[in-house]
Amino acid sequence: MRPALFHPAAKAAIRVFPKEVRRELGKAIYDLQCGESLGMPLSKTMSSVASGVSELRFRDPSGIYRVFYFLRSVKGVLVFHAFTKKTQKTPAREIEIGRKRLQELIDEET
């Protein structure tokens, strides 16, 4: 099983997600750690962030939640950005934050 590494800001954002969303997220991360390939509607590629990035997609009565992750790291599953989505399209600001945080985790590897 591969380890899951969380950016501190992503971990803090996930902590305020509703309990059921956190439970579903935990199962999805576990499946990724075990090498399972996740597809729509749970996971979608996000090449707009970077090559190899995907997002986990969750919805409940209180909102829509997204978590960006990266599998191409030798260290494991990198979970680097989490947010509540308010519009149909992922805001450019969230994509930029994701790029920055992914780079921070990748830089830690070297």
C-alpha angles and dihedrals in degrees: 000000000000119000121247115228118197128202105233092239091051090050091051092049092049091052090067095048114108115274095250092050090050089051093051090045092052091053092048092050090048090051090051090049089053090054100255118151113231123204141177134349092024099038132027131180115250105198087160086074098042141309110288096021122128135175131226111223125210133170132184134159091279097054153296120295131195132191122187118214139176125209102182095083121110088218095062139258109352113208104190113158136029129175147153111257117223103173137047093248121055105252117247088234091061091048091051092048088050093052092050095048094046089053090050091055093044091050089054088059095061 
